[in-house]
Amino acid sequence: MASNERLYEVWMLYCTKRDPDYLKIWLEIFINSYEQCLDVDFEKPPSRPDEIPPVLTLLPDNILQVLRHQLLQCVQKASDGLEPEQQNLALLLLKFLIIICRNLSNVEEIGTCSYINHTITMTTLYIQQLKSKTKEKEMVDQSQAEEFVRHSLAFCESLYDPYRNWRHRTCGEQLGTVERSRQKYKAAPLTVEFVPFFYQCFQESEHLKESLKCCLLHLFGAIVAGDQRNALLAISPATMEVLMRVLAGCSMGSCSSDEAEDWDSEAPDRKALLTLGCLREVVQRLLASSSDQRQVEIASVLENYFKLLNSDPAAVVAAQQQQQAKGRVPTLGQHWERWFVALQVHMLDTIRDMFLCSDRPVLQAIFLNSNCFEHLTRLLQNSKVFQGRLDSLAVATIKALTTVMHKSPAAKEVFKERIGYNHLYEVIITLGQPSRHLLKELMNMAVEGEHTSVGLLGISNVEPLLLLVQWLPELDSPELQLFTADWLRRLCCLNRQTRATCVNAAMVMRALAALERHERLHRACAESLFGLVGSLGSQSLSSRELLGLLRLLRPTESNQAHPYVGPALRALLAMVRKQGLECAMQYFDLSPSMAGIVVPTVQRWPGSAFSFLAWFSLDQDQLGPLSKDKRKQLYSFFTPGGTGFEAFISSAGSLVVAVCTKKEYVTVMLPDYCFCDSLWHSIGVVHVPGKRPFGQSQVYIYVDGQQKLSAPLKYPTMTEPFTSCCIGSAGHRTTTPPPSQIPDPPFSSATTPSTRSSLGGILSPQTWGGLLGGKPESVTKLISAGTQDSEWGSPTSLQGQLGSVMVFHEPLQQNHVKAICSAGPNCISPFKAQESDVGDLSSKLLLHYSPKACRNPICLDLSPNMLHGRLTGKKVINWDIKDMINCVGGLPVLFPLLEQLALITSDQQTSDPAAGSDFITPDVVTPADGDWVILPSNRASEARLEKNLVATFLLVLKHFLQRHPINQENLLHSHGVGTLGALLQKVSA
């Protein structure tokens, strides 16, 4: 309060006497009152002042005119040199303007005045004075000029970045679109004098202090980050030339001798980091603009960027030597080589920061058109000239490649075509032995995230893992071999999805090729690779891969066993031993959100009912926040009017069957049953229309051949053609109407049937059970048609694996469903293998899709109706080792392994960490008469037998014969039993 009175008193004295000294006093009092708002240090994080300066309307009426007049006088006298008092007045005027702009409502009005133009004029004169430093002027105090320049740049920041967006970014805070949308006040329009001013400041600026150059770069970044309109004005060919020239100067380690002594090789100087930050903002601002608004294209920025990134250090040295011969001042720093590598690492990190934007796919396309893959690969090739920090450069390059290819199948294909992972491998191995950090980064490249989170992310790019397998024999460090092999096994064998990805990429062959050089591998590493082969082979093993494994086990000398015959036997046992329920060997992989099968239009439904049968599997990791607000479509058959059938898996993993009419969307959910368990299930859904006049429509749901639910459910009209038919696809997308068009939802209850007017529905046992307080069999829900997306989530693909699919136009009985399910998921012709009554179902078949009858993208319809579907996704065909053994000679090809076991000495047996004693101790002692004996489970007893290699071989043989008549017959016809007995006699007891 006292300061306000003093301000009023001094201002009145100034107005009365027109003495500039009173104006200075008034400005000093005002500045001291709001000193917290006077933040001119760009390096300080943004802070909110305790007291906000007043708006302009609360200040004296003619204050702006007075300040403009005083500032204009200073400008007119500046060219001849200002007196110290006039310099002090000009600085006070700047401080006042900075403080006033901290009240953001004042920014627009201050920006429209001529203050900024006068300020830039004076700042230009001061910077020219500071740049023309000579020995005669070294003793002159330049502090006042520097202080004015710093305050003038801070004043510009207050106008063009009022919310301090740039300072937030330099502090590591990422401002999203939501935060920017909440910024009420706009930045002042950028003056046309800024670009020439900025360009002129960096012309012949050898003697300009580095700290002032940093302030200028801070200001440019603030203008670009503060407002989109100003950014497009500031981003011009002239300013881009300045930024690239500054960055090029930093690449040569040009700094003062004092800075060179204290230089930290882990990072370039502050000026380089600020320039990279400015370029990051430039790319993101240009990306958010249209082509007619831009003065500079992103492609031209990237062209100069990559040119500097791949500049030849030897050519730079030669050019500098020529400049020295001409008398130019040398700028080659003492640590320029390490400095250049450090700058390259940060330039690569900046590429990753550029992709922190909303329109990532567009930026990826621009990078691909700029030949970024060629530039990044060439960077690794050229980096061989340096002696240090190669590993950090390789890590940064791999990170940049991962960022450009992130979640873009097209970018991955472009990299394969233009560069290829074999060439990348050749380049990387020329850099010498890798560090653990580089190996981890290649794993991160495969996962497109942190490799330890593979369970959530999955394998998005399997090629780097193949590269690591190939690299294993080249690693000199046993520790790195063990680390890499262990993580490869974890990543590739985590679940069925990761195993399938690696199998399709022929990782087994790559692992066998590495094992051929087993003398270069640590034993634990080789055993881990055999474990990898065994786990992947349990998913699928081709005849070529099986033959490669058997050839690998050929001993080099006839009287010695192969050193890894034990791990190989255990790998074979893991392949042939099928644990758990039967799995589909061929299926459609519908993991991508847009995957699925599109069925052609069914012009006229040929029958009187709707029956759907299919095998499918969902992984356990499908549950969780990622699947929230999504319904995974199993099938959808809809007419142009929006009526039809639908079934989906809810976010909780439950099966929901739905019927959509013109007004209602009725669902029946199978309670207490979660399908996200990584197991294969047979699902049957049968819709049966009611018989008139009192009949009620019913739905029957079968799981694994057993009826789990029957419930009343409306049956849609079947007179219209079904034009939108999809299986496992998001296909039929519903549009939620506006609230005014949504009718009141019909009465819904878990215990009341949907067809309330039907007498059969009223007398149904489900209704009476509900009325009497019994437990309902299902959860029935009615909502208005068109609101299903808001109720159940938006439709997406099945996001799992789908086996054979059959749709019938007639109702199926329980014995039909059970018979088809008992044939298993791998039966291609279930009707031929069953009794005659089930064989008659072929005449009721509307469509039948099988993965084995699919040639991408066409799914052949195995029914007579020829409704060939179109697949978006992948078909997966796996091969069982029990079948593949007959492609390489049958079971007798395993007998040489038993012959090798007879050559294993006791020392070799004990050196195998997974093998125990040759002697198998009995599980229990011989019981007395009448005693009960607890026999061990099959799996537990097998685990005990696996400690003995001969017993392991017999287990392998047992599982090859189990439930496989062809192998059993082949063993008998080839006299394999007699051969086996003769070989067992050679084995030591």
GUKOL-612288 format. One record per residue (C-alpha): x, y, z. Coordinates in steps of 0.5 Angstrom, whole numbers, plus 2048, in hexadecimal, padded with zeros to 3 digits. Each point is the difference from the previous one (the first is absolute). Layout:
! GUKOL-612288
XYZ/...
This chain:
! GUKOL-612288
800800800/806805802/8037FE7F9/7FA8027FC/7FF807804/8078017FE/8007FE7F9/7FA8057FF/804805804/8068007FB/7FC7FF7FA/7FC807802/807803801/8027FE7F9/7FA8027FD/801807803/8078017FF/8017FB7FA/8077FE803/8037FA7FD/8037FE807/7F9800803/7FE7FB7FB/8067FC802/7FE800807/7F97FE7FE/8037FA7FC/8057FE805/7FA800806/7FC7FC7FB/8057FB7FE/8027FE807/7F97FF802/7FF7FA7FB/8087FE800/7FD7F9800/7FD8017F9/8078027FD/8037F97FE/8058017FA/8047FA801/7FD7FB7FB/8047FA803/7FB801806/7FA7FB800/7F9804800/7FD803806/7FA803802/801807804/7FC801806/7FD8067FE/7FE8027F9/8018077FD/7FA8047FF/7FD8017F9/8018067FC/7FA803802/802801807/8068037FE/8018087FF/7FC8027F9/8058027FC/8067FB803/8017FD7F9/8008067FC/806803805/8047F9800/7FF8007F8/803807800/8067FF804/8027F97FD/7FF8047F9/805805803/8057FB802/8007FD7F9/8018067FD/806801804/8037F9800/8048007FA/804806802/8017FD807/7FB800806/802803807/8007FC806/7FA803802/7FC7FF7FA/8037F9800/7FD7FF807/7F98037FE/8007FC7F9/8017F9805/7FB803805/7FB8007FA/8017F97FE/7FF7FE807/7FA803801/7FD7FD7F9/8037F9802/7FC801807/7F98027FC/8007FB7FC/8007FB805/7F9802801/7FE7FC7FA/7FA8047FE/8058067FF/8047FC7FA/7FC8017FA/7FF808801/808800802/8017FC7FA/7FC8057FB/804806802/8078027FD/8047FE807/8037FA7FD/8028037F9/804805804/8037FB805/8027FC7FA/8038067FD/804801806/8027F9801/8037FF7F9/805806802/8027FD806/8017F97FD/8048047FB/804803805/8017FA804/8027FC7F9/8058057FE/8057FF806/8078027FF/806800805/7FF807801/7F97FF802/8017FA805/801804806/7FA8047FE/7FA7FE805/7FB7FD7FC/7FC7FD805/7FA8067FF/8007FE7F9/7FF7F8802/7FB802805/7FC8047FB/8007FA7FB/7FE7FB805/7FA804802/7FE8027F9/8007F87FE/7FC7FF807/7FB8057FE/7FF7FD7F9/7FF7F9803/7FB803805/7FC8027F9/8017FA7FC/7FF7FB805/7FC802806/7FF7F9803/8077FF800/7FF7F97FB/8078007FE/803800807/7FB7FB802/8037FC7FA/807801802/7FF7FE807/7FD7F97FE/7F9801800/7FC7FE7FA/7FA8057FF/7FA7FC7FD/7FA8037FB/7FC800807/805805803/8018047FA/7F88017FF/7FF802807/8058067FF/7FB806800/8048067FD/8048007F9/8078027FF/8018077FD/8018007F8/8077FF7FE/8038067FD/8038007F9/807802803/8017FA804/8037FB7FA/8058057FE/802802807/8017F9802/8047FE7F9/804807801/8027FE807/8047F97FE/8048047FA/807800802/7FE7FF807/8077FD802/801805806/7F97FF802/7FF7FD807/7FE7F9800/7FB802805/7FD8057FC/7FF7FB7FA/7FD7FB805/7FB806802/7FE8017F8/7FF7F97FF/7FC800806/7FC8057FD/7FF7FD7FA/7FD7FA803/7FB804804/7FE8037FA/7FF7F97FD/7FD7FD806/7FB806802/7FC8007FA/7FE7FD7F9/7FF8067FC/807803803/8047FA7FF/7FE7FF7F8/802808800/8077FE803/8017FA7FD/8048027F9/8057FE7FC/805806804/7FE7FD807/8017F97FD/8078027FD/802803807/7FE7FA804/8047FB7FC/806804800/800801807/7FF7F8801/8067FF7FB/804805804/7FF7FC806/8027F97FC/807803800/801801807/8018077FF/800803807/804804804/8067FD804/7FD801807/7FA7FC7FD/8047FB7FD/8047FE806/7F97FF804/7FD7FD7FA/7FB7F9802/8017FB7FB/7F97FD801/7FD8077FD/8018057FB/800807802/7F9804802/8008047FA/7FF7F97FC/7FB7FD804/7FC807800/8017FF7F8/7FD7F9800/7FA802804/7FF8067FC/8007FB7FA/7FB7FB803/7FB805801/8018037F9/7FE7F97FD/7FA7FF805/7FE8077FE/8007FF7F9/7FD7F9800/7FA803803/7FF8057FB/7FE8007F8/8058007FB/7FD8077FD/802803807/8077FE801/8068037FD/8057FA801/7FE7F97FF/8017FB805/8047FC7FB/8058057FF/801801807/8027F8801/8048017F9/805805804/7FF7FC806/8027F97FE/8068047FC/803803806/7FF7F9804/8047FC7FA/8058067FF/8077FD7FF/805802806/8067FF7FB/7FD8057FB/7FE805806/807800802/8038017F9/7FC8067FF/802803807/8077FF7FE/7FF8047FA/7FC806803/806800805/8058017FA/7FC8067FE/801803807/7F97FE802/7FF7FF808/8007F9801/7FA7FD804/8027F8800/7FF7FE807/8057FC805/7FB7FB801/7FC8007F9/8007F97FE/7FD7FE807/7FB8067FF/7FE7FE7F9/7FE7F9803/7FC803806/7FD8057FB/7FE7FA7FB/7FD7FD806/7FB806802/7FE8017F9/7FE7F9800/7FC801807/7FD8067FD/7FD7FC7FA/7FC7FC805/7FE806803/7FD8027FA/7FB7FA800/7FD803806/7FA8037FC/7F97FE7FE/8017FF7F9/8057FA800/7FF7FD7FA/8018067FC/806801803/8027F97FF/7FF8017F8/804806800/8067FD803/7FF7FA7FB/8008047FA/806804803/8047F9800/801800807/8027F9801/8068017FB/802806804/8007FC806/8037FA7FE/8068047FC/801804807/8027F9803/8047FE7FA/804807801/801800807/8057FB800/8058057FF/7FF802807/8047FD806/7FB801806/7F8800801/7FE7FC7FA/7FC7FB805/7FC806802/7FF8037F9/7FE7F97FE/7FB800805/7FD8067FE/8007FE7F9/7FC7FA802/7FB804804/7FF8057FA/7FE7FA7FB/7FB7FD805/7FD807801/7FF8017F8/7FD7F9800/7FC800806/7F97FD7FF/8018017F8/8007F97FC/8018047FA/807803803/8027FA802/7FF7FD7F9/8048067FD/8067FF805/8007F97FD/8008017F9/805806800/8057FE806/7FE7F9802/8027FD807/8067FC7FD/8038077FE/7FF803807/8037FA803/8068017FC/801807802/7FF7FF807/8057FA801/8058057FC/7FF804807/8047FB804/7FD7FC806/7F9803802/7FE802807/7FA7FD804/7FD8077FF/8007FF7F8/7FE7F9801/7FA802804/7FE8067FB/8007FB7FB/7FB7FC804/7FC806801/8008017F9/7FC7F97FF/7FB802806/7FF8087FE/801801807/8047FE806/8017F87FF/7FE7FF807/7F98017FE/8007FB7FB/7FA7FD803/7FC8077FF/8038027F9/8017F97FD/8058007FA/7FF8057FB/8067FF7FC/8047F9800/8058027FC/805803805/7FF7F9804/8027FC7FA/806805800/8027FF807/8007F87FF/8058017FA/804804804/8017FB806/8067FC7FD/8048077FF/7FF802807/8077FF804/7FD801807/7FC7FA803/7FD805804/7FC8037FA/7FF7FA7FD/7FC7FD806/7FD807801/7FD8007F8/7FE7F9800/7FC800806/7FD8067FE/7FE7FD7F9/7FD7FA803/7FC805805/7FE8047FA/7FE7FB7FB/7FD7FB805/7FC804804/7F97FE7FD/7FD7FD7FA/8008077FC/807801801/8027F97FE/7FC8007FA/8038077FE/8077FD801/7FE7F97FC/7FD8047FA/807804800/8047F97FF/803801807/8027F9801/8048007FA/804806802/8017FD807/8027F97FD/8058047FC/803803806/8007F9803/8057FE7FA/805804803/7FF7FD807/808800802/7FF808800/7FA800805/8007FF807/7FD7FA802/7FA803804/7FF8047FA/8007FA7FB/7FB7FD805/7FC806800/7FF8007F9/7FE7F9800/7FB802805/7FE8057FB/7FF7FB7FA/7FC7FB804/7FB806803/7FF8027F8/8007F97FE/7FA7FF804/7FC8057FD/8037FE7F9/8057FC7FC/8017FF7F9/8047FA7FD/8058057FE/801802807/8007F9803/8057FD7FB/805806801/7FF7FE808/8027F97FE/8068027FC/802804805/8017FB805/8057FC7FB/8067FE804/8078037FD/8037F9802/7FD7F9800/8027FE807/7FD807804/7FA802801/7FD8077FE/802805806/7F8802800/7FD7FA7FF/7FC801807/7FE8077FF/7FD7FE7F9/7FD7FA803/7FC804805/7FE8057FA/7FD7FA7FC/7FC7FE806/7FE807801/7FD8007F9/7FD7F9800/7FD801807/7F98037FF/7FE803807/7F9802801/7FA8007FB/8007FF7F9/8028067FC/7FF8027F9/8068007FB/7FD8047FB/7FC807802/7FE8077FE/805805804/7FB806801/804803805/8008077FC/7FA804802/7FE8017F8/8017F87FF/7FA7FC7FE/7FC7FC7FB/7FB8047FB/7FB7FB7FE/7FC8027F9/7F9802800/7FB7FA802/7FA8027FB/7FB7FC803/8017FC806/7FE7F87FE/7FE7FE807/7FC801806/805801805/807802802/8067FC802/807802801/8067FB802/807802801/8077FF803/803806803/805802806/802806803/806801804/800802808/8038077FF/7FA8027FC/7FD802806/801806803/8008087FF/8027FF7F9/7FA7FC7FE/7FB805804/7FA8037FC/8017FB7FB/7FC7FA7FD/8047FB7FD/7FB7FD7FA/7FF7F97FF/7FC8017FA/7FA8057FE/7FB7FF7FA/7FC8067FF/7FB8027FB/8008087FC/7FB801806/8047FF805/7FD7F9803/8047FA801/8047FB804/806802804/8057FD805/806803803/8047FF806/800805805/805804804/8007FB806/8017FA7FB/7F87FE800/7FC7FE7FA/7FB8047FE/7FB7FE7FB/7FB8067FD/7FA8017FB/7FF8077FD/7F98027FE/7FE8067FD/7FF803807/8037FC805/8077FC801/7FF7FA805/8067FD803/8017F9804/8067FF803/8037FA803/802801807/8067FD804/8047FE7FA/8068047FE/8037FE7F9/807804801/8047FA802/8047FE7FA/7FC7FA7FF/7FD7FD7FA/7F8800800/7FB7FE7FC/7FA805800/7F97FE7FD/7FA805800/7F97FE7FD/7FB8057FF/7F97FC7FF/7FA8047FF/7F97FF803/7FB7FC7FE/7F98047FF/7FC802803/8027FF807/8077FE7FF/806804802/8078017FD/8067FD803/808800800/8047FA802/807801802/8057FA800/807800803/8057FB7FE/7FA7FB7FE/7FC801806/7FA804800/801806805/7FA804800/7F98017FC/7FC806801/7FA8047FC/8038057FB/7FD8047FB/8017FD7F8/8008057FB/7FD8017F9/8037FC7FB/7FD8027FA/8058067FE/8077FE7FD/806800805/8058057FD/805801806/8027F9802/8077FF804/8037FB804/806802805/7FF8077FE/7FE807802/7FC8007F9/7F9803802/801807804/7FA803803/7FF807800/7FD803806/7FA8057FF/7FF806803/7FD800807/7F98037FD/8007FA7FB/8017FA806/7FA7FE802/7FF7FE807/8037F9802/7FB7FA800/7FF7FD807/8067FB802/8017FB805/8057FB801/7FA7FB802/7FB8037FB/8007FD7F9/8008057FA/7FA7FE7FD/7FB802805/7FA8007FC/8017F87FE/7FC7FB805/8067FB7FF/804805803/7FC802806/7FF7F8801/8087FF7FF/8047FC805/805806800/7FB805802/7FD7FC806/8077FE802/801808800/7F9802804/8017FA805/807803802/8047FB7FC/8078017FD/7FF8027F9/8047FD7FB/8028067FC/800807800/7FB8037FB/8018087FE/7FC8047FB/8028077FE/7FE8047FA/8037FE7F9/8068057FF/802801807/8047F9800/8078037FF/7FF805806/7FD7FA804/8057FA7FE/8068047FD/8028017F9/8017FA7FC/8067FE7FE/8037F97FD/8007FA804/808801802/8017F9801/8017FA7FC/7FA7FD7FC/8007F97FD/7FB7FC7FC/7F98047FF/7F97FD7FE/7F98047FF/7FA7FC7FF/7F98027FE/7FD7FB804/8007FE807/8057FB803/7FE7FB806/8057FF806/8027FA7FD/8028037F9/804805804/8047FB805/8027FC7FA/8038067FC/803802806/8037F9801/8038007FA/805805802/8038077FE/8047FD7FB/7FB7FC7FC/7FF8027F9/7FA7FC7FE/7FC7FF806/7FA7FD7FD/8047FA7FC/8037FE807/7F97FF803/7FA7FC800/7FB8017FB/7FB804803/805805801/8028007F9/7FA8027FE/801807803/8048027FA/7FA8017FC/7FE805806/8078047FF/8008077FE/807801800/8077FD803/806803800/8077FD802/807803801/8037FA7FB/7FB8027FB/802807800/8058047FB/801807802/7FB804800/7FB7FB7FD/7FD7FB805/7FD7FA7FC/7F97FE802/8007F9801/7F87FF7FF/7FC8007FA/7FE807800/8078037FE/7FF806805/808801800/802805805/806805800/805800806/803806803/8057FD804/8057FA800/7FF7F87FF/8047FC805/8027F97FE/8047FC805/8037F97FF/8007FB805/8077FC801/7FC7FA801/7FE8017F9/8078037FD/8047FA803/7FD7FC7FA/8038057FB/8077FF802/8007F8801/7FB7FE805/8027FE807/8067FC7FF/8048077FE/800801808/8047F9801/8078037FF/7FE805806/7FF7FA804/8077FD7FD/803806802/7FE800807/8047F9801/8068047FF/7FF805805/8057FF806/7FE801807/804807800/7FC8037FA/7FA7FD804/801804806/8038067FD/7F98017FD/7FC804805/7F97FE7FE/8027F9801/8007FC806/8027F9802/8007FA7FB/7FC7FC805/7F9801801/7FE7FF807/7F97FE801/7FA805803/7FE7FB805/8027FA804/7FD7FA7FF/7F9800803/7FE7FB805/7FA7FC7FF/7F9804800/804807801/7FE8057FB/8058037FB/8008077FE/8028007F9/8038077FD/7FD8047FB/8027FF7F8/804806800/803800806/8037F97FF/8028027F9/804806803/8047FB804/8017FC7FA/8038057FC/806801805/8037F97FC/8018017F9/7FE7F97FE/7FA801803/7FF8077FD/8017FC7F9/7FA7FB802/7FC806802/8018037F9/7FE7FA7FD/7FA7FF804/7FD8067FF/8017FF7F8/7FC7FA800/7FB803805/7F98017FD/8047FF7F9/7FE7FA7FC/8048017FA/806801804/7FE7F9804/8007FD7F9/8068027FD/8047FE806/7FD7F9800/8018007F8/807802801/8027FB805/802806805/7FE7FC806/8067FB7FF/8058057FE/7FE804806/8017FA804/8077FF7FD/802807801/7FE800808/8047FA801/8068047FE/7FE805805/8047FF807/7FC7FF806/
